Amino acid sequence: MTKKPNLIVIVGPTGAGKTSLAIELAKKLNADIVSADSRQIYKEIPIGTAAPSASQLKSAKHHFVGTLSVTDYYNVSMFESDVLKLLETYFKEKKTMIMVGGSGLYIDAVCKGIDALPDADEDLRGELNDFFSKEGIEGLRKKLELLDPVYYNTVDLDNPKRLLRAIEVCLLTGMPFSQQRKGKKAERPFNIIKIGLELPRGQLYEIIESRLSVMLNDNWLEEARTVFGFRNENALNTVGYKELFKFLNGEWDLETAKEKIKVNTRRYAKRQMTWFKRDNEINWFSPDDRKDIFDFVAKNIRPL
């Protein structure tokens, strides 16, 4: 039987130390890194997305970091296709690739495939947009919670596009969106090893708060100012920028924006963990357990 190459996947909440672990493993295994972060792919916003630093990018070759503009259209289906094409070529030369990120949907797309969902219905989409205009995002949240409480507990509740799409699929099919996303797992021509990084909640929140302070001191606000004119682009509909835009738009003072960023980042980390904990293929470690992690990889990696 032909031995398969290896895709080592590192997941976990924001602030858990995924990037540093990925780089250490990349050096040990002579591997490249695929970023599975739906925002680090945009070149204008490295500070607010905690993208790998210039020195980190030099330490190991990264793919899908800073390769698009915030004005470029991109989605999870395109990511799946792009990564699979890259891996097909890459595995002809090397035996191991590392994929790292906190975007659960992007991780699942590469590892499991994307389930086929119905195309948008223009009439229904129009009705839902009218509903959104009248009832606001809170109306969408209540409707989704009624239609699909499972997806409601994992989706980004501040992202109206995600909410609208899930509601639309529920209404079109008469089935919860979450059930339709649990189809048959796609067969992949590579061995997948999943590693999750987990910290006690209090410790994680301290790290998040400290990192946010560093990012704000590193001119994150100025970065947000440079992309303020593109604030309606989907790429910028994300925690941190939404709050800073409210400050730049005169809706909030800076202290309010900073506090909201902290609260919403903690909520985002909680949603990430809820998503990843559903996957029983993930092997969980403390970020400090480097020896255990490296031993685990050594035991599970398949030599060509």
C-alpha positions as CSV (number, residue, x, y, z in Angstrom):
1,M,0.0,0.0,0.0
2,T,1.3,3.5,-0.9
3,K,2.2,5.6,2.1
4,K,0.4,8.9,2.3
5,P,2.1,12.2,3.0
6,N,1.1,14.1,6.2
7,L,-0.9,17.2,7.0
8,I,-0.4,18.2,10.6
9,V,-3.2,20.5,11.7
10,I,-2.8,22.8,14.7
11,V,-6.0,24.4,16.0
12,G,-7.2,26.3,19.1
13,P,-8.5,29.6,20.2
14,T,-6.9,33.0,19.4
15,G,-4.0,33.6,21.7
16,A,-3.2,29.9,22.4
17,G,0.2,30.0,20.7
18,K,-0.6,28.2,17.5
19,T,1.8,30.1,15.3
20,S,4.9,29.6,17.4
21,L,4.2,25.8,17.7
22,A,3.7,25.6,13.9
23,I,7.0,27.3,13.3
24,E,8.8,24.9,15.7
25,L,7.3,21.9,14.0
26,A,8.1,23.3,10.6
27,K,11.7,23.6,11.4
28,K,11.9,20.1,12.9
29,L,10.2,18.5,10.0
30,N,11.5,20.7,7.1
31,A,7.9,21.6,6.3
32,D,6.0,24.6,5.0
33,I,3.0,26.2,6.8
34,V,-0.5,26.8,5.4
35,S,-2.4,29.5,7.3
36,A,-6.1,28.6,7.8
37,D,-7.1,32.0,9.1
38,S,-9.8,33.7,7.1
39,R,-8.4,37.2,7.9
40,Q,-4.6,36.8,7.9
41,I,-4.9,36.2,4.2
42,Y,-5.5,40.0,3.7
43,K,-2.3,42.0,3.3
44,E,-3.5,45.4,4.7
45,I,-4.4,44.1,8.2
46,P,-1.5,42.2,9.7
47,I,-1.6,43.8,13.1
48,G,-5.3,43.3,13.9
49,T,-5.2,39.7,12.6
50,A,-2.1,38.8,14.6
51,A,-0.5,37.6,11.4
52,P,3.0,36.1,11.6
53,S,5.7,38.7,12.0
54,A,8.4,39.3,9.4
55,S,10.9,37.3,11.4
56,Q,8.4,34.5,11.8
57,L,7.7,34.5,8.1
58,K,11.4,34.1,7.5
59,S,11.7,31.2,10.0
60,A,9.4,29.0,7.9
61,K,7.7,29.3,4.5
62,H,4.0,30.4,4.9
63,H,1.2,30.1,2.4
64,F,-2.0,32.2,2.4
65,V,-0.6,35.0,4.6
66,G,-1.0,38.5,3.1
67,T,-1.8,37.3,-0.4
68,L,-5.1,39.1,-1.0
69,S,-6.4,42.6,-0.6
70,V,-9.4,43.4,1.6
71,T,-11.3,44.3,-1.6
72,D,-10.8,40.9,-3.1
73,Y,-13.6,38.4,-2.9
74,Y,-12.7,35.1,-1.3
75,N,-14.6,32.3,0.5
76,V,-14.1,29.0,2.2
77,S,-14.8,27.0,-1.0
78,M,-12.1,28.9,-2.8
79,F,-9.7,28.2,0.1
80,E,-10.5,24.5,0.0
81,S,-9.7,24.4,-3.7
82,D,-6.6,26.5,-3.5
83,V,-5.1,24.5,-0.6
84,L,-5.8,21.1,-2.2
85,K,-4.1,22.3,-5.4
86,L,-1.1,23.5,-3.4
87,L,-0.8,20.2,-1.5
88,E,-1.0,18.1,-4.7
89,T,2.1,19.9,-6.0
90,Y,3.8,20.2,-2.6
91,F,3.6,16.6,-1.7
92,K,5.5,15.6,-4.8
93,E,8.6,17.1,-3.2
94,K,8.0,17.0,0.6
95,K,6.3,14.5,2.9
96,T,4.8,16.9,5.5
97,M,2.8,20.1,5.5
98,I,1.6,22.0,8.6
99,M,-1.8,23.8,8.6
100,V,-2.5,26.2,11.4
101,G,-5.4,28.5,12.2
102,G,-8.4,29.3,14.2
103,S,-11.0,29.5,11.4
104,G,-12.9,26.2,12.0
105,L,-14.8,26.3,8.8
106,Y,-11.5,26.7,6.8
107,I,-9.9,23.8,8.7
108,D,-12.9,21.5,8.1
109,A,-13.1,22.4,4.4
110,V,-9.6,21.1,3.8
111,C,-9.8,18.1,6.1
112,K,-13.4,17.0,5.5
113,G,-14.7,18.8,2.4
114,I,-17.6,21.3,2.1
115,D,-21.1,19.9,2.1
116,A,-23.2,20.8,-0.9
117,L,-25.8,23.4,0.1
118,P,-28.6,25.0,-2.0
119,D,-27.8,28.1,-4.0
120,A,-29.2,31.4,-2.9
121,D,-32.9,32.1,-3.7
122,E,-33.2,35.7,-4.8
123,D,-36.8,36.2,-3.6
124,L,-36.1,34.7,-0.1
125,R,-32.8,36.6,0.2
126,G,-34.7,39.8,-0.6
127,E,-37.3,39.0,2.1
128,L,-34.6,38.2,4.7
129,N,-32.7,41.4,3.8
130,D,-35.9,43.4,4.4
131,F,-36.4,41.6,7.7
132,F,-32.8,42.4,8.7
133,S,-33.4,46.1,7.8
134,K,-36.4,46.2,10.1
135,E,-35.4,44.0,12.9
136,G,-31.6,44.4,12.9
137,I,-29.0,41.8,13.8
138,E,-30.9,40.8,17.0
139,G,-33.9,39.8,14.9
140,L,-31.6,37.5,12.8
141,R,-30.1,36.0,16.0
142,K,-33.6,35.2,17.4
143,K,-34.7,33.7,14.1
144,L,-31.6,31.5,13.8
145,E,-31.8,30.4,17.4
146,L,-35.4,29.2,16.7
147,L,-34.5,27.4,13.5
148,D,-31.1,25.9,14.4
149,P,-30.0,26.3,18.1
150,V,-27.0,24.0,17.4
151,Y,-25.5,26.4,14.8
152,Y,-26.6,29.4,16.8
153,N,-24.1,28.3,19.5
154,T,-21.1,28.2,17.2
155,V,-21.7,30.9,14.6
156,D,-20.3,34.4,14.8
157,L,-23.4,36.2,16.1
158,D,-22.0,39.5,15.0
159,N,-21.7,38.4,11.3
160,P,-25.0,39.2,9.6
161,K,-24.0,37.4,6.3
162,R,-23.4,34.1,8.2
163,L,-26.7,34.5,10.0
164,L,-28.6,35.3,6.8
165,R,-27.1,32.4,4.9
166,A,-27.9,29.9,7.7
167,I,-31.5,31.1,8.0
168,E,-31.9,31.0,4.2
169,V,-30.7,27.4,4.0
170,C,-33.0,26.4,6.9
171,L,-36.0,27.9,5.2
172,L,-35.2,26.6,1.8
173,T,-34.7,23.0,2.9
174,G,-36.8,22.7,6.0
175,M,-33.8,21.3,7.9
176,P,-31.4,22.9,10.4
177,F,-28.3,24.3,8.7
178,S,-26.1,22.4,11.2
179,Q,-27.5,19.0,10.1
180,Q,-26.8,19.7,6.5
181,R,-23.2,20.5,7.2
182,K,-22.6,17.0,8.6
183,G,-22.5,15.1,5.3
184,K,-20.1,12.4,4.3
185,K,-16.5,13.2,5.0
186,A,-14.4,13.7,1.8
187,E,-11.6,11.2,1.2
188,R,-8.2,13.0,1.2
189,P,-4.9,11.6,-0.3
190,F,-3.0,12.5,2.8
191,N,-2.7,11.5,6.5
192,I,-4.3,14.1,8.8
193,I,-2.9,14.6,12.3
194,K,-4.9,17.1,14.4
195,I,-3.4,18.9,17.4
196,G,-5.5,21.2,19.6
197,L,-4.0,23.8,22.0
198,E,-6.0,24.5,25.1
199,L,-5.5,26.7,28.2
200,P,-7.6,27.3,31.3
201,R,-10.1,30.0,30.5
202,G,-8.7,32.6,32.9
203,Q,-5.2,32.1,31.7
204,L,-6.3,32.4,28.0
205,Y,-8.3,35.6,28.8
206,E,-5.2,37.1,30.4
207,I,-3.1,36.3,27.3
208,I,-5.8,37.8,25.0
209,E,-5.9,41.0,27.0
210,S,-2.1,41.3,27.1
211,R,-1.9,40.6,23.3
212,L,-4.6,43.2,22.5
213,S,-2.7,45.8,24.5
214,V,0.5,45.0,22.5
215,M,-1.4,45.2,19.2
216,L,-2.9,48.6,20.1
217,N,0.5,49.8,21.0
218,D,1.8,48.5,17.6
219,N,-0.3,51.0,15.7
220,W,-3.4,48.9,15.2
221,L,-5.6,52.0,15.3
222,E,-3.5,53.5,12.5
223,E,-3.9,50.3,10.5
224,A,-7.7,50.5,11.0
225,R,-7.6,54.1,9.9
226,T,-5.9,53.1,6.6
227,V,-8.7,50.7,5.7
228,F,-11.6,52.7,7.2
229,G,-12.8,53.5,3.6
230,F,-13.2,49.8,3.0
231,R,-15.1,49.1,6.3
232,N,-18.1,47.7,4.4
233,E,-16.0,44.9,2.8
234,N,-16.6,41.5,4.2
235,A,-12.9,41.1,5.0
236,L,-13.2,43.8,7.6
237,N,-16.4,42.4,9.2
238,T,-14.4,41.0,12.0
239,V,-13.7,41.5,15.7
240,G,-11.4,44.4,16.4
241,Y,-11.9,46.4,13.2
242,K,-15.7,46.7,13.7
243,E,-15.1,48.3,17.1
244,L,-12.3,50.6,16.0
245,F,-14.4,51.7,13.0
246,K,-17.1,52.8,15.5
247,F,-14.5,54.9,17.2
248,L,-13.2,56.3,13.9
249,N,-16.8,57.0,12.9
250,G,-17.4,59.0,16.1
251,E,-19.9,56.5,17.6
252,W,-17.8,55.4,20.5
253,D,-14.9,56.9,22.5
254,L,-11.6,55.0,22.3
255,E,-11.9,53.4,25.7
256,T,-15.3,52.0,24.9
257,A,-13.9,50.5,21.6
258,K,-11.0,48.9,23.5
259,E,-13.3,47.4,26.1
260,K,-15.7,46.1,23.4
261,I,-12.7,44.5,21.6
262,K,-11.7,42.6,24.7
263,V,-15.2,41.4,25.4
264,N,-15.8,40.3,21.8
265,T,-12.4,38.6,21.5
266,R,-13.2,36.5,24.5
267,R,-16.5,35.6,23.1
268,Y,-14.8,34.7,19.8
269,A,-12.3,32.5,21.6
270,K,-15.2,30.7,23.3
271,R,-17.0,30.1,20.0
272,Q,-13.7,28.7,18.5
273,M,-13.4,26.2,21.3
274,T,-17.1,25.2,21.0
275,W,-16.4,24.5,17.3
276,F,-13.2,22.5,17.7
277,K,-14.5,20.5,20.7
278,R,-17.1,18.9,18.4
279,D,-14.2,17.2,16.5
280,N,-13.1,14.0,18.2
281,E,-10.1,13.7,15.9
282,I,-8.4,16.6,17.7
283,N,-5.8,15.6,20.2
284,W,-5.6,18.3,22.9
285,F,-2.4,19.6,24.7
286,S,-1.4,22.5,26.7
287,P,0.8,24.9,24.6
288,D,3.6,24.3,27.2
289,D,3.6,20.5,26.6
290,R,6.1,20.8,23.8
291,K,7.7,17.4,24.5
292,D,4.4,15.6,24.6
293,I,3.3,17.3,21.4
294,F,6.6,16.4,19.6
295,D,6.4,12.8,20.8
296,F,2.8,12.5,19.6
297,V,3.7,13.8,16.2
298,A,6.7,11.4,16.0
299,K,4.5,8.5,16.8
300,N,1.7,9.4,14.4
301,I,3.6,10.7,11.4
302,R,3.8,8.3,8.5
303,P,7.1,8.1,6.7
304,L,7.0,7.9,2.9
